[in-house]
Amino acid sequence: MVDLVIRGARVWSDAGTRVADVAIEAGEIVDVGADLARGAAEFDASGLLLLPGLIDDHVHFREPGREDKEDFATGSHAAAHGGVTTIVEIQNNAPLMTSRAAVEAKLALVRPKARVNVGIYGSATVASLGKLGEMADYVLGYKIFLAPSHGDAGVDSDEMLRALYREAARAGRPVVVHAEDKATIEKGLAQFSTDGPRGWSRARSPAAEVLAVERALRLCEETGARTHVFHLSAAGSVDRLADAKAKGLPVTGATCPHYLLFSDDDVARVGGLLKVNPSIKGAVDRARLREGIRDGTLDVLETDHAPHLPTEKSAPFNDNPSGISSVDVFLPVLFKLVEEGVLTLDLVIERACRAPARLFGIANKGTIARGFDADLVLVDDRQPWTPRSEDFLSKAKLSPYVGYTLPARVVRTYVGGRVAFGD
Ligand SMILES: [Zn+2]
């Protein structure tokens, strides 16, 4: 007798969805078909849609260091709630992941608490130069901040960046980049910082991102290091990425749902809950990002889940820290983009599961068939869902998605055949 049979769901596959049973044994899918024999456990999933679990290649869970904002118990529960079964996490508060010892200690601390599969990035900073190789077996890539966004994580000198890129290339892991130009933003903030949301948009401008993307691509070309540019927000960045791909550079790009759903007008209306780095830009940028995620210029959809305290996210705009609480609603928000005609369900699986799996060498995910991991999500897409603050399992309960009506919700999530959400 197998461990579990999920019975009667509409099972998604590349060939379309069909009603079937899914049998799971020792964390793997062992059969998909009609009228499968009873399992030790059974779940009646009639009417629900069964999808492969998502892989979110960009979250911040703040542990160690800022467990008051989030930790891996709450963050990973929130991820499972959002249909995510694998996360790749970026430490952007102290202590940064600048050595093998730091990386090993973090994994030993957080993996036992996590309800989902956990990968992490190393920090590529001045402090970790010369140590990227020693952590290669423990990380999926090396995070570089080309931005004044996150304390002392930023790297500014071309010489230093080149050295870090070369070292990453030697270690055989990609460089993952936050691309915003420090000088442009500092100048902009000096000029516009008193203007609230509109000033923020002017300071963290499309030009600030495009300049940094150009720099990241130059470094990629010079060093041959595989480069993945996170959370792109500007039309010009999509164009630069398209050019780089046409040249054959080993480069990929990502964006987040908030750049595809909202515009700077929404930031002006909503305020601090939509304050994020890079800033949410204009409708023209949003249109180009939507095109880029459809045609594959942008490879990956990610949340950039960035939890902050309710007191912080309710502060006046200029005192409000950047970052959106979003991993709780990732898959339902992607359904919203399907409803709006931006994505199809097949594209959701490609951009938010299969593409990151390929990029970071994560095997056995993204397909509901014999031999694949039983990382699965049951979705109720028969009626809309309007999340309330208390529905968020993240500690960050203030989100622009509170009160925002979505076309679906996650009912139950399995990681390796075990219930990670919905028990
Ligand atoms: Zn981030």
Residues whose N, C-alpha, C, O or C-beta is under 5 A from the ligand:
A	BS01	ZN	D304
